[in-house]
Structures are given as C-alpha cells and as structure tokens.
Amino acid sequence: MNPGPPPWEGNPYSALALFPEEARELQATPAPQPTRLPWWLNPLCLVAVGLVLLYRHAVPHRWKRQCIYTPTCSMYGLQSLQKYGLWRGGLHTWARIRRCNDVLFLGGTDLP
C-alpha cells in the first residue's frame, strides 16, 4: 500500500519542500566534535589537581572557612578541572571561590 506523496510536496510555503531528501539526511547526522585530550594527559592540569588535593588533605579543617555550597569549592574545583580542563575548569573554580569568599578579595562588597 503506497501512502502517497508527502504532505509538503507541492506546498511552496513548507520548509521541508525547500530541502531535498538527501539534504535532510545530511543535516540529521551530528557534526564531529573536535578531539580534546583527557585531563590526565595535560601536565598543568595534573599540577592543578594535585594542588587542590594537597589543599584538601594538608590544610587542617580548623583553618578552612565553612563553605556555603554543596559540593565544597575544592570538590567543585576538582570536578570542573577534570571535566573542562585547565583553563575553563580553572575559571569555573575561580568564579566559585569568588562567590563563596567574596570578602577575601578586593572586589568584596563590605570594603569602602
């Protein structure tokens, strides 16, 4: 049983009529993503992750401020460094620490 012509055939206002079947199939395939090295192959990222781990394990809890976020800023830093790499992950981590400890930086709201 032949269903007949598609409903957009012959309709000049249909967007599907503007593209032939081959073009729609090409658009349906996803574009290849650029390859990025994993974080453990980047030596600078390994150093950054090592510094965060050193902070988490070497600095006593009494010296640390209570983090208002869950997960803590250091755990978020580890996750963002592993997910985004050194530069984007570092920027995400820096922004998170600035939000959490805004008083410690010069951009704080309670400075004159």
GIQUI-V290178 format. One record per residue. N is the residue number from 1. RES is the residue in one small letter. SS is DSSP state (h for helix, s for strand, l for the rest). OMEGA is omega in radians with two decimals (NA if undefined). D_LAST is the distance of its C-alpha to the last C-alpha in Angstrom with 1 decimal. Layout:
BEGIN
n/res/ss/omega/d_last
N/RES/SS/OMEGA/D_LAST
N/RES/SS/OMEGA/D_LAST
END
This chain:
BEGIN
n/res/ss/omega/d_last
1/m/l/-3.13/80.5
2/n/l/-3.10/78.5
3/p/l/3.14/75.5
4/g/l/-3.10/75.8
5/p/l/3.10/73.3
6/p/l/-3.05/69.6
7/p/l/-3.13/68.2
8/w/l/-3.12/66.2
9/e/l/-3.13/69.2
10/g/l/3.11/70.3
11/n/l/-3.08/67.1
12/p/l/-3.10/65.5
13/y/l/-3.13/62.2
14/s/l/3.10/61.7
15/a/h/3.12/59.1
16/l/h/3.13/61.3
17/a/h/-3.12/64.2
18/l/h/-3.08/62.3
19/f/l/3.07/62.0
20/p/l/-3.08/65.1
21/e/h/-3.12/65.4
22/e/h/-3.13/64.7
23/a/h/3.11/61.4
24/r/h/3.10/60.3
25/e/h/3.11/61.2
26/l/h/3.13/59.3
27/q/h/-3.10/56.2
28/a/h/3.14/56.5
29/t/l/-3.12/56.3
30/p/l/3.11/52.7
31/a/l/3.13/51.5
32/p/l/3.14/51.4
33/q/l/3.09/47.9
34/p/l/-3.11/47.0
35/t/l/3.11/47.5
36/r/l/3.13/44.6
37/l/l/3.06/45.1
38/p/l/-3.02/44.2
39/w/h/-3.07/41.1
40/w/h/3.06/43.3
41/l/h/3.11/44.9
42/n/l/-3.07/41.6
43/p/h/3.12/41.0
44/l/h/3.10/37.3
45/c/h/3.07/36.9
46/l/h/3.11/39.0
47/v/h/3.14/36.7
48/a/h/3.11/33.6
49/v/h/3.10/35.5
50/g/h/3.11/36.6
51/l/h/3.10/33.1
52/v/h/3.11/32.0
53/l/h/3.08/35.2
54/l/h/3.09/34.6
55/y/h/-3.09/31.2
56/r/h/-3.02/32.7
57/h/h/-3.05/35.6
58/a/h/-3.10/34.5
59/v/l/3.14/31.1
60/p/l/-3.10/31.8
61/h/l/3.14/30.6
62/r/l/-3.11/29.0
63/w/l/-3.08/26.5
64/k/l/3.02/25.6
65/r/l/3.10/23.1
66/q/l/-3.11/24.8
67/c/l/-3.12/24.8
68/i/l/-3.09/24.4
69/y/l/2.99/26.8
70/t/l/-0.02/30.5
71/p/l/-3.11/31.7
72/t/l/-3.08/29.1
73/c/h/-3.14/27.0
74/s/h/3.10/29.4
75/m/h/3.07/32.4
76/y/h/3.11/30.9
77/g/h/3.09/30.3
78/l/h/-3.12/33.9
79/q/h/-3.10/35.2
80/s/h/3.07/33.3
81/l/h/3.14/34.3
82/q/h/-3.10/37.9
83/k/h/-3.00/37.9
84/y/h/-3.09/36.2
85/g/l/-2.98/36.5
86/l/h/-2.98/34.2
87/w/h/3.13/32.1
88/r/h/3.11/31.7
89/g/h/3.08/31.6
90/g/h/3.10/29.0
91/l/h/3.09/26.8
92/h/h/-3.13/27.4
93/t/h/3.13/26.6
94/w/h/3.12/23.3
95/a/h/3.13/22.3
96/r/h/3.12/23.3
97/i/h/3.09/21.5
98/r/h/3.12/18.2
99/r/h/-3.08/18.9
100/c/h/-3.05/19.8
101/n/l/-3.05/17.2
102/d/h/-3.11/14.2
103/v/h/-3.08/12.0
104/l/h/-3.08/13.8
105/f/l/-3.10/13.0
106/l/l/-3.14/10.3
107/g/l/-3.07/10.5
108/g/l/-3.07/9.3
109/t/l/-3.07/8.1
110/d/l/3.02/6.5
111/l/l/-3.11/3.8
112/p/l/NA/0.0
END
